[in-house]
Amino acid sequence: MSSVPMRPQKTAMLLAQRIVGDINRRGNTVGDRLPPERLMLEDYEVGRGTLRESLRFLELQGVISLKPGPGGGPVVQQPDATSLATSLTLLLQFANAPFRTIAEARGGLEPMMAQLAAQRMSDAQLADLKASVDTMQDHLDDQSVFLEENKRFHDVIAHGSGNAMFGYLVDALLGILDGSAIGIDYPEVRRAAVHKAHLSIYEAIAERDPAASAEAMADHVQQYLKYAEKKFPDVLAAPIVWGNGA
């Protein structure tokens, strides 16, 4: 069995890891300013080009923002799923993967998230989930509100699972698979069906029933896939492309 030799990491990447390590060591939180460039150059003993490349990489990853002008410099931020969605999209694009890939992945992941949410979701998150269900019902005639609440519903369950990986994964997957952006339409009768499914999932989670929650979510995602396969097969078969729904 042959192994592919790993490429040595660039100095800028190693420096980025050191900077993040120091952020953790100092206990920096969102909004904290990092040392100015002059001090970072002295502390890390690197060239200005290497430091700026490291900081630019961390900015792209959402770890810091770079404030221009006097008194500016790197400021600690909270990373979100944006860079993950971009990376996944590019990986899937270069693998020639269709949008169906995302729908199938949700079918495998989200029932487990619902199962965990039934056991771990806080009362505040449960109230947020109920608010999403109610808001969707009150605005079934508005597809933009429907899409917003649809994403919110699945986000709350993912984060309510108590597993941070699931939260970021669902944020990324829903960011890639925005049905309206890739050409999937939801007439009001379909929105009503989705609301009914969301209500069933909410009730199972509220009853703290892991098995029923997983089953309701599995059925919901399967129904979505069947709907898309029947009405929009070309959309699901279309290749994932960065910038198209991502």
C-alpha positions in Angstrom: 0.0 0.0 0.0 1.6 3.2 -1.2 1.1 6.5 0.7 1.0 10.0 -0.8 3.6 12.2 0.9 2.1 15.2 2.6 3.2 18.6 1.4 5.0 20.6 4.0 2.8 23.4 5.3 3.6 27.0 4.3 5.2 29.3 6.8 2.1 31.5 6.6 -0.2 28.6 7.5 2.0 27.6 10.5 1.9 31.2 11.6 -1.9 31.3 11.3 -2.0 28.3 13.6 0.2 30.0 16.1 -1.9 33.2 16.1 -5.1 31.1 16.7 -3.3 29.3 19.5 -2.4 32.6 21.1 -6.0 33.8 20.8 -7.1 30.7 22.8 -4.2 31.0 25.3 -5.0 34.7 26.0 -8.7 34.0 26.2 -9.5 36.5 23.6 -13.2 36.9 22.7 -15.2 38.4 19.9 -14.4 42.1 19.5 -10.9 41.9 21.1 -8.1 43.5 19.2 -5.0 41.6 18.5 -1.5 43.1 18.9 -0.5 45.7 16.2 1.5 44.6 13.2 4.8 45.9 14.7 4.5 43.8 17.8 3.4 40.7 15.9 6.4 41.0 13.6 8.7 41.1 16.6 6.9 38.4 18.6 6.7 35.9 15.7 10.0 36.9 14.0 8.6 36.7 10.5 8.5 39.0 7.5 5.7 41.4 6.9 4.5 39.5 3.8 4.2 36.2 5.7 2.3 37.9 8.6 -0.1 39.6 6.2 -0.7 36.4 4.3 -1.5 34.6 7.6 -3.9 37.4 8.7 -5.6 37.4 5.3 -6.2 33.6 5.6 -7.7 34.0 9.1 -9.9 36.8 7.8 -11.2 34.5 5.0 -11.9 31.8 7.6 -13.9 34.3 9.6 -11.6 34.2 12.6 -10.7 37.9 12.5 -11.6 41.0 10.7 -9.0 43.5 9.5 -9.9 47.1 10.5 -8.2 49.7 8.3 -6.7 53.0 9.4 -5.3 54.3 12.6 -6.3 52.3 15.6 -7.3 49.4 13.3 -5.7 46.0 12.8 -6.9 42.5 13.4 -10.1 42.0 15.6 -11.3 38.6 16.8 -14.6 37.4 15.2 -16.8 34.3 15.6 -16.4 32.0 12.6 -19.6 30.7 11.0 -20.4 28.1 8.4 -19.7 30.4 5.4 -16.2 29.1 4.8 -17.3 25.6 5.3 -20.1 26.0 2.8 -17.6 27.4 0.3 -15.1 24.6 0.8 -17.8 21.9 0.5 -19.2 23.5 -2.6 -15.8 23.6 -4.3 -15.0 20.0 -3.3 -18.4 18.9 -4.6 -18.0 20.9 -7.8 -14.7 19.4 -8.6 -16.1 16.0 -7.9 -18.9 16.7 -10.4 -21.5 16.0 -7.7 -25.1 16.9 -8.4 -27.4 18.8 -6.0 -29.0 15.5 -5.2 -25.9 14.8 -3.1 -26.9 17.4 -0.6 -30.5 16.2 -0.4 -29.3 12.6 0.2 -26.8 13.7 2.9 -29.6 15.6 4.8 -31.7 12.4 4.7 -28.9 10.6 6.5 -27.9 13.3 9.0 -31.1 15.2 10.0 -33.0 12.3 11.6 -30.1 11.7 14.0 -30.1 15.4 14.8 -33.8 15.3 15.6 -33.2 12.3 17.8 -30.5 14.1 19.8 -32.6 17.3 19.9 -35.4 15.4 21.6 -33.0 14.5 24.4 -30.9 17.7 24.6 -32.8 20.7 23.3 -33.2 23.4 25.9 -36.6 25.0 26.7 -35.5 28.2 25.0 -34.6 26.4 21.8 -37.9 24.5 22.0 -39.8 27.8 22.2 -37.8 29.1 19.2 -38.7 26.0 17.3 -42.4 26.5 18.1 -42.2 30.1 17.1 -40.8 29.0 13.7 -43.6 26.6 13.2 -46.2 29.3 14.1 -44.6 32.0 11.9 -44.6 29.6 8.9 -48.2 28.9 9.4 -49.1 32.6 9.7 -47.3 33.4 6.4 -48.0 30.4 4.1 -48.9 32.8 1.4 -45.4 34.3 1.4 -42.6 32.1 -0.1 -39.8 34.3 1.2 -41.0 34.0 4.8 -41.6 30.3 4.2 -38.0 29.8 3.0 -36.6 31.8 5.9 -38.6 29.8 8.5 -37.7 26.5 6.8 -34.0 27.2 7.2 -34.5 28.5 10.8 -36.4 25.4 11.8 -33.7 23.0 10.6 -31.0 25.3 12.1 -32.6 25.2 15.5 -32.9 21.5 15.5 -29.3 21.1 14.4 -27.9 23.4 17.1 -30.4 21.9 19.6 -28.8 18.5 19.0 -26.0 19.6 21.3 -23.5 18.6 18.7 -21.7 21.6 17.3 -20.6 19.6 14.2 -24.2 19.1 13.2 -25.0 22.8 13.6 -22.3 23.9 11.3 -23.0 21.1 8.8 -26.6 22.0 8.4 -25.8 25.7 8.1 -23.4 24.8 5.3 -25.7 22.3 3.6 -28.7 24.6 3.6 -26.5 27.4 2.4 -25.6 25.2 -0.7 -29.1 23.8 -1.2 -31.3 26.9 -1.3 -34.1 25.5 -3.4 -35.3 28.9 -4.6 -31.8 29.8 -5.8 -31.4 26.6 -7.8 -34.9 26.6 -9.3 -37.2 24.7 -6.9 -40.5 26.3 -6.5 -42.8 25.8 -3.5 -46.5 26.4 -4.3 -48.8 27.1 -1.3 -50.1 23.5 -1.2 -46.5 22.3 -0.8 -45.7 24.9 1.8 -48.7 23.7 3.8 -47.4 20.1 3.6 -44.0 21.3 4.9 -45.6 23.1 7.8 -47.6 20.0 8.7 -44.3 18.0 8.7 -42.6 20.7 10.9 -45.4 20.6 13.3 -45.2 16.8 13.7 -41.4 17.0 14.2 -41.8 19.8 16.8 -44.5 17.8 18.7 -42.2 14.7 18.8 -39.3 16.7 20.1 -41.5 18.6 22.6 -42.6 15.2 23.9 -38.9 14.3 24.3 -39.5 11.2 22.1 -36.2 10.5 20.3 -37.5 7.6 18.1 -40.6 9.5 17.0 -38.5 12.7 16.3 -36.1 10.8 14.1 -38.9 9.0 12.2 -40.8 12.3 11.6 -37.7 14.0 10.3 -36.7 11.1 8.1 -40.2 11.1 6.6 -40.0 14.9 6.1 -36.7 14.8 4.2 -37.8 11.9 2.2 -41.0 13.7 1.1 -38.9 16.7 0.1 -36.7 14.5 -2.0 -39.7 12.8 -3.6 -41.2 16.1 -4.4 -38.0 17.5 -6.0 -37.5 14.2 -7.9 -41.0 14.4 -9.3 -41.2 18.1 -10.1 -37.6 19.2 -10.6 -35.5 16.2 -11.6 -33.2 18.4 -13.7 -32.4 20.6 -10.8 -31.4 17.7 -8.6 -29.3 16.3 -11.4 -27.6 19.6 -12.1 -23.9 19.8 -11.0 -23.1 21.9 -7.9 -21.4 25.1 -8.9 -19.8 27.6 -6.6 -22.0 30.8 -6.6 -25.2 29.0 -7.7 -27.2 28.6 -4.6 -24.1 28.5 -2.4 
